[in-house]
Amino acid sequence: MKETGESQPEAAPTDGAMSFLAHLAELRTRLIKAFLGAATAWAVAWNFVDAILDFLLRPVLAALPPGQGLVYTGLEDAFLLTFKISLWSGALLASPWWFYQVWAFVAPALNPAEKKAVPRLAAMSTFLLAGGAAFAYYLAFPLTFKFFLTFSSEAMLPLPAADRYCSLAMGLILAFALAFQLPLVLMLLGRLGLVSRESLRRFRRYAVLVAFLTGALLTPPDVTSQVALAVVLLLLYELSIFLVGRR
């Protein structure tokens, strides 16, 4: 006799699909929060852009002859420069918030040891980032601008353009801020077992060449800033040798 109730095939589990959709929803939420944080930071920077510009222009104004300022040639240049500075400052201001959103997204996948290490690494990265920016502003800026102005004469008066100066200043700040991340990068490579204290010591002679090549590529074409960045990289490399392998 034929059975009346035939067993139906079980539905395929949907845990994986739901997990994937949940991750997409979480990623969308984090991206929206990151965008809202960036917009808020930009609005704050826009309201203080005059003070930011005054701070950014202070080193070059100190190097120029008394009473001389920067110029712009296009009617829209001043507005575009103000807009660019506010965006750049807003991105810098929002960077901790962006990092937090990344951390909140990946934290569930980390083990307890990694969760404890991430805040320390974030604090170290922020400290090195600020140190690189401060080094560029207080040391590299005056040396670089004085070097360029030594080529001026009565026949060639310096009339620096505001937009070109700010691009140069932001490029220097970014170059030194990234260079100061070297100890953190080498520490992470050491944790992964890709480098060791002994291998870094053996590579020291080549690090000198790499440091000066990096200084030449990341800084303007003046010897002062190139040597300054190269020396900083070498000092950071020596610090990395000390830190790699420590717990």
C-alpha positions in Angstrom: 0.0 0.0 0.0 1.4 3.3 -1.0 2.1 5.7 1.8 -0.1 8.8 1.8 2.3 11.2 3.4 5.6 11.4 1.4 8.5 13.1 3.1 9.3 16.4 1.5 13.0 17.4 1.0 14.3 19.7 3.7 14.8 23.4 2.8 18.4 24.4 2.3 19.8 26.2 5.3 19.8 30.0 4.8 22.2 30.9 7.6 25.0 31.7 5.2 22.7 33.9 3.0 21.3 35.7 6.0 24.8 36.2 7.4 26.0 37.6 4.1 23.0 40.0 3.9 23.5 41.0 7.6 27.1 41.8 6.8 26.0 43.9 3.8 23.5 45.7 6.0 26.2 46.4 8.6 28.6 47.6 6.0 25.9 50.0 4.6 25.3 51.3 8.1 28.9 51.9 8.7 29.4 53.7 5.4 26.4 56.0 6.0 27.8 56.8 9.5 31.2 57.5 8.1 29.8 59.8 5.4 27.7 61.7 8.0 30.8 62.1 10.2 32.8 63.4 7.3 30.0 65.9 6.4 29.8 67.1 10.0 33.6 67.4 10.1 33.6 69.4 6.8 31.0 71.7 8.2 33.0 72.4 11.3 36.2 72.9 9.2 34.3 75.3 6.9 33.3 77.5 9.8 37.0 77.6 11.0 38.6 77.7 7.6 40.0 81.3 8.1 41.8 80.2 11.3 43.1 77.1 9.5 44.4 79.1 6.6 46.0 81.6 8.9 47.8 78.7 10.7 48.8 77.0 7.4 50.1 80.3 5.8 52.1 81.4 8.9 55.4 79.6 8.0 55.6 81.1 4.5 54.6 84.6 5.6 57.4 84.5 8.2 59.9 83.6 5.4 58.7 86.3 3.0 59.7 89.9 3.2 57.7 91.9 5.8 54.3 93.0 4.6 54.2 90.6 1.6 51.5 88.0 1.2 50.5 85.4 -1.3 48.7 86.1 -4.5 46.0 84.4 -6.7 45.4 85.1 -10.4 41.9 83.6 -11.0 38.8 85.2 -9.6 37.6 81.8 -8.4 41.0 80.7 -6.9 40.5 82.0 -3.4 37.1 80.3 -3.1 38.4 77.0 -4.5 41.4 77.1 -2.2 39.1 77.7 0.8 36.9 74.8 -0.3 39.9 72.5 -0.7 41.4 73.4 2.7 38.1 72.8 4.4 37.7 69.4 2.7 41.3 68.5 3.6 40.8 69.6 7.2 37.5 67.9 7.5 39.0 64.6 6.3 41.7 64.9 8.9 39.2 65.7 11.6 37.0 62.8 10.7 39.8 60.2 10.4 39.3 58.9 14.0 35.6 58.5 13.4 36.4 56.6 10.1 38.8 54.4 11.9 36.2 53.6 14.6 33.7 52.6 11.9 36.2 50.2 10.4 37.0 48.8 13.9 33.3 48.4 14.7 32.8 46.5 11.4 35.7 44.0 11.8 35.7 43.7 15.6 33.3 40.7 15.7 35.7 38.7 13.6 38.8 39.3 15.8 39.9 37.2 18.7 40.4 38.7 22.2 44.1 39.2 21.7 43.6 41.1 18.5 40.8 43.2 20.0 43.2 44.3 22.8 46.0 45.1 20.3 44.0 47.2 17.9 43.3 50.2 20.3 47.0 50.3 21.1 48.0 50.2 17.5 45.4 52.9 16.7 46.8 55.2 19.4 50.3 54.6 18.2 49.3 55.3 14.6 47.6 58.6 15.6 50.6 59.7 17.7 53.0 59.0 14.8 50.6 60.7 12.3 50.5 63.8 14.5 54.3 63.7 15.0 54.9 63.6 11.3 52.6 66.5 10.6 54.2 68.5 13.4 57.7 67.8 12.1 56.7 68.9 8.6 55.1 72.1 9.9 57.6 73.3 12.5 60.9 72.0 10.9 60.5 71.1 7.2 58.4 74.1 6.3 60.8 76.8 7.4 63.8 75.1 5.9 62.1 74.4 2.6 60.7 77.9 2.2 64.0 79.6 3.1 65.8 77.4 0.6 63.5 78.4 -2.2 63.6 82.1 -1.3 67.4 82.1 -1.5 67.0 82.1 -5.3 65.1 85.4 -5.4 66.7 88.7 -6.4 65.9 92.2 -7.4 65.2 90.9 -10.9 63.1 87.9 -9.7 60.8 88.9 -6.8 59.0 86.1 -5.0 55.2 86.2 -5.6 54.1 82.8 -4.4 50.6 81.7 -5.5 48.3 80.7 -2.6 47.0 77.5 -4.3 50.5 76.2 -5.2 51.8 76.9 -1.8 48.9 75.1 -0.1 49.4 72.1 -2.4 53.1 72.1 -1.5 52.3 72.4 2.2 49.7 69.6 2.2 52.1 67.4 0.2 54.8 67.9 2.7 52.5 67.2 5.6 51.2 64.0 4.0 54.7 62.8 3.1 56.0 63.2 6.7 52.8 61.8 8.2 53.1 58.7 6.1 56.8 58.4 6.7 56.2 58.4 10.5 54.1 55.2 10.1 57.3 53.2 9.4 57.7 51.8 12.9 54.1 50.7 13.0 54.3 49.0 9.6 57.5 47.1 10.6 56.1 46.1 13.9 53.1 44.6 12.2 55.4 42.8 9.7 57.3 41.5 12.7 54.2 40.2 14.4 53.4 38.3 11.1 56.9 36.8 11.1 57.8 38.5 7.8 60.7 40.5 9.3 62.9 40.1 12.4 65.3 42.3 14.3 68.2 40.6 12.8 67.0 40.9 9.2 66.4 44.7 9.8 69.9 45.0 11.1 71.3 43.3 8.0 69.2 45.5 5.7 70.5 48.7 7.4 73.0 49.6 4.7 70.2 49.4 2.1 67.8 51.3 4.2 70.1 54.4 3.9 69.7 54.3 0.1 65.9 53.6 0.3 65.5 56.5 2.8 67.2 59.0 0.5 65.3 57.8 -2.6 62.1 58.1 -0.7 63.0 61.6 0.4 63.7 62.5 -3.2 60.4 61.1 -4.4 58.0 62.4 -1.6 59.4 65.9 -1.1 59.8 69.0 -3.4 63.0 69.3 -5.4 65.1 70.9 -2.7 68.0 69.2 -0.9 66.9 70.5 2.6 63.5 68.7 2.8 64.8 65.6 1.1 67.7 65.2 3.6 65.3 66.0 6.5 62.9 63.3 5.4 65.7 60.8 4.8 67.2 61.4 8.2 63.8 61.1 9.9 63.2 57.8 8.1 66.6 56.5 9.2 65.8 57.4 12.8 62.4 55.8 12.6 64.1 52.7 11.1 66.4 52.5 14.1 63.4 52.8 16.4 61.7 50.0 14.4 64.7 47.7 15.0 64.3 48.3 18.8 60.5 47.7 18.7 60.3 44.7 16.5 60.3 41.5 18.5 59.1 43.3 21.7 55.9 42.2 23.3 
